[in-house]
Amino acid sequence: MTTRRLPTLIAAGLLALGATAALAAGSSAPFEQYQPDPALRTAPKANLESRVRHACTVIQARMTSAPEASLERPCGCYARQTLRSLDESEIEAYRTTGYFNDSARAKALSALDSCKLQRPV
């Protein structure tokens, strides 16, 4: 691997970590060192939905090898359903940590199923 490609791979890895943090997944333990974007604290709910939708498209595209454009509609469904189902404490936890807590994760998994998206392993 050349040293010119290393920064690109590191950036891609960081993007993947940030995107994965928003998606419903297993334990939140792997994200203990993750530093959420400070803009989450004050972002309007529409911006949160956009971030969740984008994270969904990136992760689902990797999992299914589908083009991101083909996932915009189902990931929009996922983002809308997930954020509408969260209570204020779950939204605040997402704003603070950058990922869904356990109760929000259950709701996000339900939204994945409802929107016919694959669950992350």
N, C-alpha and C positions, 0 to 999 in steps of 0.2 A: 504494500500500500504506500502510495506516495504521500509526502507530507502536505502536498497541496489539497489532497482529498480529505485529510483528517479533520480540518475545521468544518467542512460540509457534513461529514458523518456525525461529528459531535453536535452540531446544530440540529440535525435531523433527530438525533437521539433525545435532545432536550425538548424538541417540539412534540415528539411522541410521548414523553413523560407528561408534559402539560396537557396534551389531548387526552391521554388515558385517565388522568386524574378526574376529569369531568364525567367520564362514562361510568356507568354502573359496573362494578366488578366485585371481586372478593374482598378480603380484609383491607383496611386502610393502612395497615402496618408498613407496606413498602413506600408510602408517601410521607413518612415522618420527616424526612429531610427536604422534601419538596417545598419550595418557597412560592406561594401563590402571588399572582399579579396584584399589586396594591390597588389597582383600579377596580378590582372586584368589590371592594368595600363600599364604593359610592356609585357603582354602575347601575343604571336603570334596569329594571327587570327585562326589558326588551333586549338589552345588551347581554344579559346573562343567558337569555334564550339563544341568541346568536352564537355565543361562545359554546354552549352545549351542543347546538346543531353542528357547528364546525368540528368539534371534537368527535362527535358521532360519525360524521362523514369520513374523516381521516381514518379512524379506527376501523369502521365497517369496510372501507375500501381495502385496507390492508388485510383484513380477515377474509374477505370474499373475493379479492382480486377484481372487484367491479370498479368501473370509473366513478370518481367522486360525484360527478354530475348526476349519475343515475340514483344516487342515494340522498339527494337533497330533499326530496319529498318525504320519504320515510323517516329521515333524520329530523326533518321539521316536525313531523308528527310526534316523534320521540321527545324532542325538546319541549314542545308545547304541553304535551300530556304530563311530562315529568314535572316541569316547573309549576303547572297549575295544581298539581297534587301535593306539592310541598307546603307545609305550614311555615309560619314566620321563623320559628326556631331552626328549622331545617335549611331555609334560605340563608339565614344568618350564619349557620355553620359552614355552608358552602362558600359564602363570601369570605369567611375567616380562613378556611383551610384550602379552598380551591378544589375540593372534591366532596362527594356526597358522604354523609355520615350513614350509620347502619340503617336507621329508619328511612332515610331518603333513598338509600340504595335499593331497598325492597320495592319502593314505589317506582324507581327507575327501571328495575328489572321487569316489573309488570308492564311499564310503558314499552320496553323493548319487545316484549311478547305481543302486545296489542298492535304495535306498528309493524309487526312481522320482520323484525331485525334479529340478527344473531346475537346471542349472549356471549360476552367475552369469557374466555376460559380462565 
